[in-house]
Amino acid sequence: MPVPTILFDDAKGLLSPLNDLRASFEIRTGALTTAERLVAGLDIELAGMVVPAPLVELAQESSPVPVNRPLELPDDTEVLLINGRCPLPIDAIAQLKLGEVAVEQSTQDMVAVRLTASGVRALLTGGNPDMHTVEIDDEVLLSRPWSWRAFRDRCLAWDLAHFTEHMPKAPTGEGVHQLGQMPICVHPSATVAPTVVLNAEDGAIVIDENAVIRPGAIITGPVYIGPGSTVLEHALIKPQTAIGPVCKAAGEIGGCVFQGYANKGHAGHLGDSWIGEWCNLGADTTNSNLLNTYTEITARPAPDAKMEKTGQTFLGVTMGDHAKTAIGTRIMTGAIVGTGVMHAASTPIAGTSRAFNWTTDAGTKSYRLGKFVEVAMTVMQRRGVHQSQPYARRLTVLHETVTGEVAFDWQGKDTSHLGAT
């Protein structure tokens, strides 16, 4: 029988902006989110989630299982806890025995542990149940905003294999040019127009439910196009790309992961980048993903942090939710764009920008919260998504945490974040 499992977000590492509006296991790390992949790849039954306090209300809104609530299981029931920063269903998790805890050797952070329900309750309330440590030599946890890049290819390969095995399939239709011997899987509800080229010479292509591929587009696998997303005319979608649900994709896109509900509807190059929800890239927005010295890229994991080596030679922009760029925006190699950033300057985006920065040629200031929420509501409504109170409250707390500006209040509001920078 499947093992009851809790996914937990330990709030370690520096993952912002990826996790500003979602738990670590809700980050799209390939075609699937980490949670979707772990559930599909391991013999588990999701029984609960544990998230940091600022995300509880938001997680409760969307979670199919209890969030930060005690387990209602007999004391001797075996339970598996998995760190949501572990994006792959690795063998070390599946092989854990009762009383064993897997830790990442380089950080000593917990990857997973198998305990009785009583042991789990003790662990989650600050106790120290008996556990035998099993060390994992490899780096298996997300730790920095750019960590998605290190796991991207393996995650996408796992996901595409899963989709090609389990997803309903239909013929691509007349006039669609197919190349290569790797799988091409098109959902029966998807639309692929004549003159589209699907090149599966080096990797599988999956086009999910209600996706639309318009005339003249070229897709070279491995690639995933998510539910309700549209690849526009003459787009070039290059390998190692996963476009989440309800996105628009145009121009040249390669090695990118779109969390979902993002719009790159115009010409411009985007390479080796992670794009959050509700982002909008203005026409001809173009990024660099390779230094002209061909050397390892360095970046700041947070605006005030020291520069670090990323371990990557190809790395574009990591862009938080609700970020927007003006037409003709240039984005430098390894840039990190905070949640809610508006960049409308003639200078390029470079380095790590603080969330809610509003940048023009006149300088940088904070995006006024009232206006930001109003715009966000409009953008979401255009895609038929209602901005809930938990979502709006999380945006408010995040804005206050970054800017120190108090805008809205409500009964029971936690103000411990005020004064933080």
C-alpha distance (Angstrom), angle and dihedral (degrees) to the residues before:
residue distance angle dihedral
M1 . . .
P2 3.81 . .
V3 3.79 114.6 .
P4 3.84 115.7 -116.9
T5 3.79 104.3 -112.9
I6 3.78 137.5 -165.2
L7 3.77 120.8 -157.9
F8 3.79 111.1 -150.7
D9 3.78 133.6 -166.7
D10 3.80 107.3 -148.5
A11 3.84 92.3 -170.4
K12 3.80 89.8 -132.2
G13 3.77 126.2 139.2
L14 3.79 124.6 30.4
L15 3.80 105.7 -80.2
S16 3.80 102.2 150.5
P17 3.01 127.5 157.4
L18 3.81 91.1 27.9
N19 3.80 93.1 60.7
D20 3.81 102.1 32.3
L21 3.81 91.6 106.3
R22 3.81 102.4 20.2
A23 3.77 142.3 39.1
S24 3.79 117.7 -95.8
F25 3.81 92.0 -104.0
E26 3.81 91.3 55.2
I27 3.81 92.8 62.0
R28 3.81 112.5 112.5
T29 3.79 103.6 -121.8
G30 3.80 96.7 170.7
A31 3.77 130.8 -21.6
L32 3.80 87.3 -35.2
T33 3.75 133.6 44.3
T34 3.78 115.8 -109.3
A35 3.82 91.2 -105.7
E36 3.80 92.4 51.5
R37 3.80 91.1 49.4
L38 3.80 95.7 47.1
V39 3.80 92.3 49.4
A40 3.80 91.9 47.1
G41 3.79 95.2 43.6
L42 3.79 102.5 43.9
D43 3.79 129.6 53.7
I44 3.79 94.0 -111.9
E45 3.77 140.6 131.3
L46 3.79 111.4 -142.8
A47 3.80 105.7 -126.0
G48 3.79 103.6 164.5
M49 3.78 149.7 -17.7
V50 3.78 132.6 -131.5
V51 3.80 118.4 -158.0
P52 3.82 136.6 167.6
A53 3.81 115.4 -82.9
P54 3.86 95.9 -105.0
L55 3.82 90.1 58.9
V56 3.82 100.4 43.2
E57 3.80 98.0 95.8
L58 3.80 92.5 44.2
A59 3.81 92.6 47.6
Q60 3.79 92.8 47.8
E61 3.78 89.6 56.1
S62 3.81 94.2 61.5
S63 3.80 105.8 21.8
P64 3.82 119.4 107.9
V65 3.82 89.2 -155.7
P66 3.83 134.9 50.5
V67 3.81 116.2 -73.8
N68 3.82 120.6 -146.2
R69 3.80 91.5 -14.6
P70 3.83 128.1 129.3
L71 3.78 117.3 -95.0
E72 3.79 114.4 -102.1
L73 3.79 95.2 -151.5
P74 3.81 133.5 114.7
D75 3.82 112.0 -86.9
D76 3.80 94.5 -112.6
T77 3.83 96.2 50.1
E78 3.80 112.0 120.0
V79 3.80 112.6 -120.7
L80 3.78 131.3 -173.8
L81 3.82 122.3 -146.7
I82 3.82 117.3 -162.5
N83 3.77 126.9 -169.6
G84 3.81 109.4 -121.3
R85 3.80 89.6 -141.9
C86 3.82 89.2 70.6
P87 3.82 103.7 89.2
L88 3.81 99.1 -176.5
P89 3.84 129.6 64.2
I90 3.79 92.2 -123.4
D91 3.81 123.2 -169.8
A92 3.81 92.1 -117.7
I93 3.81 89.4 69.0
A94 3.78 95.3 47.2
Q95 3.80 91.6 48.3
L96 3.80 97.4 52.3
K97 3.79 115.7 124.7
L98 3.78 126.7 -150.8
G99 3.80 109.3 -69.7
E100 3.81 95.4 18.9
V101 3.80 124.5 121.4
A102 3.81 122.6 -164.6
V103 3.79 115.5 -146.0
E104 3.79 132.3 -175.6
Q105 3.79 103.8 -113.1
S106 3.81 97.1 -144.6
T107 3.82 94.6 53.3
Q108 3.81 103.6 18.5
D109 3.80 86.9 -132.7
M110 3.79 117.3 150.2
V111 3.80 113.6 -104.6
A112 3.81 98.1 177.8
V113 3.78 141.2 -24.9
R114 3.81 134.2 -162.8
L115 3.80 115.1 -147.9
T116 3.77 141.4 144.9
A117 3.79 116.6 -88.4
S118 3.80 89.9 -104.2
G119 3.80 89.6 52.1
V120 3.80 90.9 50.2
R121 3.80 91.2 51.0
A122 3.79 89.4 51.3
L123 3.80 93.0 47.9
L124 3.80 94.2 48.9
T125 3.80 92.3 49.7
G126 3.79 95.4 51.8
G127 3.79 99.7 -87.0
N128 3.78 127.2 134.4
P129 3.82 111.7 -133.1
D130 3.79 118.5 -172.4
M131 3.80 110.1 -85.2
H132 3.79 134.8 170.3
T133 3.81 112.9 -139.6
V134 3.81 122.1 -127.8
E135 3.81 111.1 -171.6
I136 3.81 122.5 -145.5
D137 3.79 113.0 -149.9
D138 3.81 95.9 -159.7
E139 3.80 124.9 76.1
V140 3.80 102.3 -107.7
L141 3.83 104.0 160.3
L142 3.78 132.2 80.9
S143 3.79 108.2 -117.2
R144 3.81 108.5 159.0
P145 3.83 137.2 36.1
W146 3.81 89.3 -101.5
S147 3.83 95.8 47.9
W148 3.80 90.6 99.5
R149 3.83 86.9 71.6
A150 3.81 93.5 59.7
F151 3.82 91.7 53.8
R152 3.81 99.4 34.3
D153 3.81 100.7 96.7
R154 3.81 95.8 45.0
C155 3.78 93.0 45.1
L156 3.79 93.4 48.2
A157 3.80 92.0 47.1
W158 3.82 90.2 52.8
D159 3.79 91.9 46.6
L160 3.79 96.2 48.6
A161 3.81 90.9 49.8
H162 3.80 88.6 51.3
F163 3.81 93.2 49.5
T164 3.79 94.8 46.2
E165 3.80 89.1 54.0
H166 3.80 99.6 43.5
M167 3.81 110.6 23.1
P168 3.83 121.5 95.9
K169 3.80 110.6 -110.4
A170 3.78 136.8 -152.3
P171 3.83 134.9 -177.8
T172 3.79 113.8 -86.2
G173 3.82 93.3 -126.3
E174 3.78 135.5 -123.8
G175 3.77 121.0 -42.1
V176 3.81 95.3 23.7
H177 3.80 112.0 126.4
Q178 3.81 114.4 -139.5
L179 3.78 123.3 -167.9
G180 3.79 131.2 -175.9
Q181 3.77 136.4 17.7
M182 3.80 101.5 -94.8
P183 3.82 116.6 107.6
I184 3.80 120.2 -78.0
C185 3.80 110.4 -165.8
V186 3.78 120.7 -173.9
H187 3.80 119.7 -178.7
P188 3.83 113.1 -125.2
S189 3.82 90.3 -117.9
A190 3.82 94.8 50.9
T191 3.81 123.1 98.7
V192 3.79 122.5 -139.3
A193 3.81 112.9 -177.9
P194 3.81 125.7 -141.0
T195 3.84 114.4 -89.6
V196 3.83 92.2 35.0
V197 3.82 112.9 133.9
L198 3.81 117.6 -143.3
N199 3.80 107.5 -170.2
A200 3.81 111.0 -167.6
E201 3.79 97.1 163.8
D202 3.81 93.5 117.5
G203 3.79 104.6 19.2
A204 3.78 147.3 6.2
I205 3.80 124.4 -85.3
V206 3.80 122.1 -147.7
I207 3.81 121.4 -172.7
D208 3.78 108.5 -171.4
E209 3.79 135.9 -151.8
N210 3.83 117.4 -41.7
A211 3.80 92.9 -7.5
V212 3.82 116.7 148.6
I213 3.80 125.9 -147.8
R214 3.79 110.0 -168.8
P215 3.84 127.6 -149.4
G216 3.77 119.9 -65.9
A217 3.79 96.8 16.3
I218 3.82 117.8 141.1
I219 3.81 119.0 -152.2
T220 3.79 119.5 -174.0
G221 3.79 116.1 -169.4
P222 2.89 150.9 -89.5
V223 3.81 83.7 65.6
Y224 3.79 138.1 134.5
I225 3.82 123.7 -159.6
G226 3.81 110.6 -165.1
P227 3.80 132.8 -137.9
G228 3.79 115.2 -64.3
S229 3.80 94.1 2.1
T230 3.78 123.1 136.8
V231 3.79 127.3 -145.7
L232 3.79 105.0 -158.2
E233 3.78 130.3 -137.9
H234 3.82 116.4 -60.6
A235 3.80 93.5 -0.3
L236 3.80 116.8 157.2
I237 3.81 110.7 -143.3
K238 3.79 108.9 -172.8
P239 3.82 131.3 -162.0
Q240 3.80 126.5 -63.8
T241 3.81 93.2 29.6
A242 3.81 125.8 139.5
I243 3.77 117.1 -176.2
G244 3.79 113.0 -166.9
P245 3.79 128.0 -145.4
V246 3.81 125.1 -47.1
C247 3.80 98.6 3.4
K248 3.79 131.8 142.0
A249 3.79 116.2 -137.5
A250 3.80 127.5 -170.5
G251 3.78 138.7 149.1
E252 3.81 119.5 27.0
I253 3.81 116.7 -25.1
G254 3.78 123.9 171.2
G255 3.79 135.2 164.6
C256 3.80 92.5 0.8
V257 3.80 135.0 139.9
F258 3.81 119.0 -154.0
Q259 3.81 114.0 -162.5
G260 3.81 89.4 -153.8
Y261 3.81 143.9 -89.0
A262 3.81 92.0 49.9
N263 3.77 128.7 137.2
K264 3.79 126.1 -140.5
G265 3.76 94.9 154.6
H266 3.80 100.6 154.0
A267 3.78 144.1 56.0
G268 3.78 120.5 -67.4
H269 3.80 138.1 98.4
L270 3.80 122.6 -89.5
G271 3.79 117.0 178.8
D272 3.80 135.6 176.4
S273 3.79 92.2 -11.2
W274 3.80 138.8 140.4
I275 3.82 114.4 -141.3
G276 3.80 121.7 -164.3
E277 3.78 128.2 -143.2
W278 3.80 121.3 -70.6
C279 3.80 93.8 15.3
N280 3.80 118.5 147.8
L281 3.80 120.9 -160.5
G282 3.79 112.6 -159.0
A283 3.80 120.5 -130.2
D284 3.81 113.5 -68.5
T285 3.79 93.8 10.7
T286 3.80 102.0 159.6
N287 3.77 132.3 -176.9
S288 3.78 136.8 -161.2
N289 3.79 117.5 -129.9
L290 3.82 99.9 174.0
L291 3.79 130.8 52.5
N292 3.79 115.9 -127.1
T293 3.81 87.0 -123.6
Y294 3.84 90.3 57.6
T295 3.81 89.4 -132.9
E296 3.80 133.7 133.7
I297 3.79 113.3 -68.1
T298 3.80 120.5 -121.3
A299 3.80 125.0 -157.8
R300 3.81 143.3 167.2
P301 3.82 113.5 -107.2
A302 3.83 88.6 -152.6
P303 3.82 133.1 15.0
D304 3.82 94.2 -101.3
A305 3.80 97.7 34.2
K306 3.77 128.2 106.5
M307 3.78 121.1 -98.3
E308 3.80 114.5 -90.2
K309 3.76 135.6 -168.8
T310 3.81 110.2 -107.1
G311 3.80 97.8 -160.4
Q312 3.82 87.6 -127.6
T313 3.78 132.3 113.6
F314 3.81 92.1 -175.4
L315 3.80 113.1 47.9
G316 3.77 129.1 140.5
V317 3.79 129.6 176.1
T318 3.80 128.5 -34.5
M319 3.80 103.5 -153.0
G320 3.80 125.7 -167.7
D321 3.79 125.4 -137.6
H322 3.82 119.8 -72.5
A323 3.83 93.1 16.4
K324 3.80 116.6 146.7
T325 3.79 136.2 -167.9
A326 3.79 130.1 -159.8
I327 3.80 123.5 -125.5
G328 3.76 114.7 -69.5
T329 3.80 94.7 17.8
R330 3.81 116.4 164.4
I331 3.80 119.3 -150.9
M332 3.79 120.2 -161.9
T333 3.80 127.1 -135.6
G334 3.81 115.6 -73.3
A335 3.81 95.4 4.3
I336 3.81 119.1 163.5
V337 3.80 115.5 -152.3
G338 3.79 116.7 -162.4
T339 3.79 126.4 -131.6
G340 3.79 114.1 -77.4
V341 3.80 96.3 12.3
M342 3.81 118.1 157.7
H343 3.82 113.1 -161.6
A344 3.79 115.0 -172.8
A345 3.80 101.5 149.8
S346 3.79 132.1 116.5
T347 3.80 89.4 -127.6
P348 3.82 117.3 86.0
I349 3.79 125.7 -104.5
A350 3.79 107.8 -105.1
G351 3.78 137.7 165.3
T352 3.80 121.9 0.0
S353 3.79 117.3 -34.7
R354 3.77 124.3 -155.9
A355 3.80 118.2 -115.0
F356 3.81 116.8 -91.4
N357 3.80 94.4 18.3
W358 3.82 112.4 157.3
T359 3.81 106.7 -157.7
T360 3.80 127.6 -173.4
D361 3.80 132.3 149.8
A362 3.81 86.2 -86.4
G363 3.80 90.8 64.2
T364 3.79 140.9 -94.4
K365 3.80 128.0 -56.7
S366 3.80 136.2 156.7
Y367 3.78 118.6 -78.7
R368 3.82 103.9 -113.6
L369 3.80 106.8 -112.6
G370 3.79 97.8 -135.9
K371 3.79 92.2 53.3
F372 3.80 92.3 42.6
V373 3.83 92.9 53.5
E374 3.80 90.7 46.2
V375 3.81 92.1 52.9
A376 3.80 92.0 44.0
M377 3.82 90.6 52.7
T378 3.80 90.7 50.8
V379 3.80 93.1 48.8
M380 3.80 92.8 48.4
Q381 3.80 93.9 46.2
R382 3.81 89.4 54.8
R383 3.81 86.3 65.2
G384 3.80 93.6 43.2
V385 3.82 94.3 -104.8
H386 3.81 120.1 135.0
Q387 3.80 116.2 -142.8
S388 3.80 102.4 -128.7
Q389 3.79 125.5 -148.9
P390 3.84 92.9 -109.4
Y391 3.80 89.0 53.2
A392 3.80 93.5 47.5
R393 3.79 91.0 46.7
R394 3.80 91.6 51.4
L395 3.81 89.9 51.0
T396 3.80 89.0 50.3
V397 3.80 94.3 50.3
L398 3.80 91.4 45.9
H399 3.81 91.2 50.2
E400 3.81 92.0 48.0
T401 3.80 91.4 47.7
V402 3.79 92.4 53.4
T403 3.81 101.0 37.5
G404 3.80 102.6 27.3
E405 3.80 88.3 -133.7
V406 3.81 115.4 134.3
A407 3.79 110.4 -145.8
F408 3.81 113.0 154.3
D409 3.78 135.1 23.2
W410 3.80 134.4 -164.1
Q411 3.76 138.2 175.3
G412 3.80 112.6 -75.6
K413 3.81 94.2 12.1
D414 3.82 114.0 163.8
T415 3.81 107.2 -130.0
S416 3.81 97.7 -179.1
H417 3.82 89.7 108.2
L418 3.80 94.4 61.2
G419 3.76 114.2 112.3
A420 3.83 92.6 25.7
T421 3.77 119.2 127.1
